[in-house]
């Protein structure tokens, strides 16, 4: 049985129903789909609807700089429980979107410094339900696979709020337990770290990732990431 303090798991960048079904059966809590066009793992509304057929885990619509109306359309296409704003969206967009449907909102931040996290918490803290923190890559919107390099204290401002902290970027079955112990997130998010090639998840890696998270304990010491 998983420790009470182990975080939830989001498998992201899903493009195939077979991968979504396996992740669901393996125990993923969230299934994420990139629903804005133009990215390596983007899926259209119609394809996205087929990807999530028959799965029970909560769906996350990942969007980048979409309007409130478009966000709602994309979320509705997969019955999303969460909309993850992964671009340069304004607080006004988040505020309008929050009241536009029965979903939670996560705001992503590519954190180069602790001030990046603090700014997002200050600007969006009362408008969203969670903050997704990932490593910074110049010019990249997300999915760069860069591991977060901030000191764990940098996330204190988010943890003091009522926001869920989602850790993303560079996680793998090998590194996730150390990352959980180091940063104590509420959710861990993985995409490329469980792929055999782009857009194709590796069932063994997915299963191993989820099992490592379930065994992880947030109260461990702060080891180096293995």
C-alpha positions as CSV (number, residue, x, y, z in Angstrom):
1,X,0.0,0.0,0.0
2,X,1.3,3.4,-0.9
3,X,2.4,5.8,1.8
4,X,-0.2,8.4,2.6
5,X,2.4,11.0,1.7
6,X,3.2,9.8,-1.8
7,X,2.2,12.2,-4.5
8,X,-0.3,11.6,-7.3
9,X,0.9,10.7,-10.8
10,X,0.2,12.4,-14.1
11,X,1.2,10.7,-17.4
12,X,1.3,13.5,-20.0
13,X,1.7,13.8,-23.7
14,X,-0.6,10.9,-24.5
15,X,-1.5,10.5,-28.2
16,X,-2.7,6.9,-28.4
17,X,-5.6,5.2,-26.7
18,X,-3.5,2.1,-26.0
19,X,-1.1,4.2,-24.0
20,X,-3.9,6.0,-22.1
21,X,-5.6,2.7,-21.2
22,X,-2.4,1.2,-19.9
23,X,-1.5,4.2,-17.9
24,X,-5.0,4.2,-16.5
25,X,-4.8,0.5,-15.6
26,X,-1.4,0.9,-14.1
27,X,-2.8,3.4,-11.6
28,X,-2.1,6.9,-13.0
29,X,-4.2,9.6,-11.3
30,X,-4.2,12.0,-14.2
31,X,-3.9,11.6,-18.0
32,X,-2.6,14.7,-19.9
33,X,-3.1,15.6,-23.5
34,X,-1.4,18.5,-25.4
35,X,-4.4,20.1,-27.1
36,X,-2.9,23.2,-28.5
37,X,-1.6,22.8,-32.1
38,X,2.1,23.0,-33.1
39,X,3.9,20.8,-30.5
40,X,5.5,17.4,-30.9
41,X,2.8,15.7,-28.9
42,X,-0.2,17.8,-29.9
43,X,-3.5,16.1,-30.7
44,X,-6.6,17.5,-32.3
45,X,-10.0,17.6,-30.4
46,X,-11.2,14.6,-32.4
47,X,-8.1,12.6,-31.8
48,X,-8.0,13.5,-28.2
49,X,-11.5,12.2,-27.7
50,X,-10.5,8.8,-29.0
51,X,-7.3,8.8,-26.9
52,X,-9.3,9.0,-23.6
53,X,-12.0,6.5,-24.6
54,X,-12.6,3.9,-21.9
55,X,-10.3,5.5,-19.2
56,X,-11.3,6.4,-15.7
57,X,-8.4,8.6,-14.5
58,X,-8.9,12.3,-14.5
59,X,-8.2,14.1,-17.8
60,X,-6.0,17.1,-18.1
61,X,-6.3,19.4,-21.1
62,X,-2.9,21.1,-21.6
63,X,-3.2,24.3,-23.5
64,X,-0.9,27.2,-24.6
65,X,-2.1,30.8,-25.0
66,X,-5.7,29.8,-26.0
67,X,-8.7,32.1,-25.5
68,X,-11.3,31.3,-22.7
69,X,-13.7,30.0,-25.3
70,X,-11.1,27.8,-27.0
71,X,-9.9,26.4,-23.7
72,X,-13.4,25.5,-22.8
73,X,-13.9,23.7,-26.2
74,X,-10.7,21.7,-25.8
75,X,-11.5,20.8,-22.2
76,X,-15.0,19.7,-23.1
77,X,-13.7,17.5,-25.9
78,X,-12.1,15.1,-23.4
79,X,-14.2,15.8,-20.4
80,X,-11.3,17.4,-18.7
81,X,-11.3,17.8,-14.9
82,X,-8.3,20.1,-15.1
83,X,-7.1,22.7,-17.6
84,X,-3.3,23.2,-17.5
85,X,-2.4,26.7,-18.7
86,X,1.2,26.2,-20.1
87,X,1.8,29.5,-21.9
88,X,1.9,33.2,-21.0
89,X,-1.8,33.4,-20.1
90,X,-2.9,36.5,-18.1
91,X,-4.6,36.4,-14.7
92,X,-7.7,37.7,-16.5
93,X,-7.8,34.5,-18.7
94,X,-7.4,32.3,-15.6
95,X,-10.2,34.2,-13.7
96,X,-12.6,33.9,-16.6
97,X,-11.8,30.3,-17.2
98,X,-12.2,29.4,-13.6
99,X,-15.8,30.4,-13.7
100,X,-16.5,29.1,-17.2
101,X,-16.8,25.4,-16.3
102,X,-16.6,22.7,-13.6
103,X,-12.9,22.2,-13.8
104,X,-9.8,23.0,-11.8
105,X,-7.0,25.2,-13.2
106,X,-3.2,24.6,-13.1
107,X,-0.8,27.3,-14.1
108,X,2.7,26.2,-15.3
109,X,5.9,28.1,-14.6
110,X,9.3,27.4,-16.2
111,X,11.3,28.3,-13.1
112,X,14.7,29.7,-13.6
113,X,14.8,31.3,-10.1
114,X,12.7,31.3,-7.0
115,X,11.3,34.7,-8.0
116,X,9.6,33.0,-11.0
117,X,7.6,30.7,-8.7
118,X,6.8,33.6,-6.3
119,X,5.6,35.8,-9.2
120,X,3.2,33.1,-10.5
121,X,1.8,32.4,-7.0
122,X,1.3,36.1,-6.4
123,X,-0.4,36.7,-9.8
124,X,-2.5,33.5,-10.0
125,X,-2.7,32.1,-6.4
126,X,-6.3,33.0,-5.9
127,X,-7.3,32.1,-9.4
128,X,-6.0,28.6,-9.9
129,X,-5.9,25.4,-8.0
130,X,-2.3,24.3,-8.7
131,X,1.1,25.4,-9.9
132,X,3.1,23.2,-12.2
133,X,6.9,23.9,-11.8
134,X,9.4,22.7,-14.4
135,X,12.9,23.3,-15.4
136,X,13.7,26.4,-17.5
137,X,14.8,26.1,-21.1
138,X,15.4,29.3,-23.1
139,X,12.7,29.5,-25.8
140,X,10.9,26.3,-24.8
141,X,7.3,26.4,-23.8
142,X,7.4,23.0,-22.1
143,X,8.3,19.4,-22.6
144,X,12.0,20.2,-22.8
145,X,12.8,17.4,-20.4
146,X,15.0,19.7,-18.3
147,X,15.1,18.8,-14.6
148,X,14.2,21.5,-12.1
149,X,17.4,22.8,-10.5
150,X,15.9,25.2,-7.9
151,X,16.6,24.7,-4.2
152,X,13.6,23.0,-2.6
153,X,13.1,26.2,-0.5
154,X,12.1,27.9,-3.7
155,X,8.7,26.1,-3.6
156,X,7.9,27.2,0.0
157,X,5.8,30.1,-1.2
158,X,3.6,27.8,-3.2
159,X,3.3,25.2,-0.4
160,X,2.2,27.9,2.1
161,X,-0.8,28.6,-0.1
162,X,-3.7,26.2,-0.8
163,X,-2.2,25.4,-4.2
164,X,-1.2,21.9,-5.3
165,X,2.4,21.8,-6.4
166,X,3.0,19.7,-9.5
167,X,6.6,18.8,-10.3
168,X,7.5,18.2,-14.0
169,X,10.5,18.1,-16.2
170,X,13.1,15.4,-16.7
171,X,11.5,12.9,-14.4
172,X,12.1,9.2,-15.1
173,X,11.5,5.9,-13.2
174,X,15.1,6.2,-11.9
175,X,15.0,9.8,-10.7
176,X,11.4,10.3,-9.5
177,X,11.8,8.9,-6.0
178,X,14.7,11.3,-5.3
179,X,12.8,14.2,-6.8
180,X,9.8,13.4,-4.5
181,X,12.1,13.3,-1.4
182,X,13.8,16.5,-2.5
183,X,10.8,18.7,-3.5
184,X,7.8,17.0,-1.7
185,X,5.3,17.7,-4.5
186,X,1.6,16.9,-4.5
187,X,1.7,15.6,-8.1
188,X,4.6,14.4,-10.3
189,X,4.2,14.8,-14.1
190,X,6.1,12.7,-16.7
191,X,6.0,12.5,-20.5
192,X,9.2,11.8,-22.3
193,X,10.6,10.0,-19.3
194,X,8.3,7.0,-19.9
195,X,8.5,6.9,-23.7
196,X,10.2,4.3,-26.0
197,X,10.1,7.0,-28.7
198,X,8.2,10.2,-29.2
199,X,4.4,9.7,-28.9
200,X,4.8,6.1,-27.9
201,X,4.8,5.3,-24.1
202,X,6.8,2.3,-22.8
203,X,4.4,0.2,-20.7
204,X,7.3,-1.0,-18.5
205,X,8.5,2.5,-17.8
206,X,5.0,3.7,-17.1
207,X,4.5,0.9,-14.6
208,X,7.9,1.4,-13.0
209,X,7.4,5.1,-12.7
210,X,4.0,4.7,-10.9
211,X,5.4,2.0,-8.6
212,X,8.4,4.1,-7.7
213,X,6.1,7.1,-6.8
214,X,3.8,4.9,-4.8
215,X,6.8,3.7,-2.7
216,X,8.3,7.2,-2.4
217,X,7.9,9.1,0.9
218,X,7.9,12.8,1.1
219,X,9.4,12.7,4.6
220,X,12.7,11.2,3.5
221,X,15.9,13.1,3.7
222,X,17.0,15.2,0.7
223,X,19.2,12.8,-1.3
224,X,20.8,13.7,-4.5
225,X,18.7,12.7,-7.4
226,X,19.7,9.2,-8.5
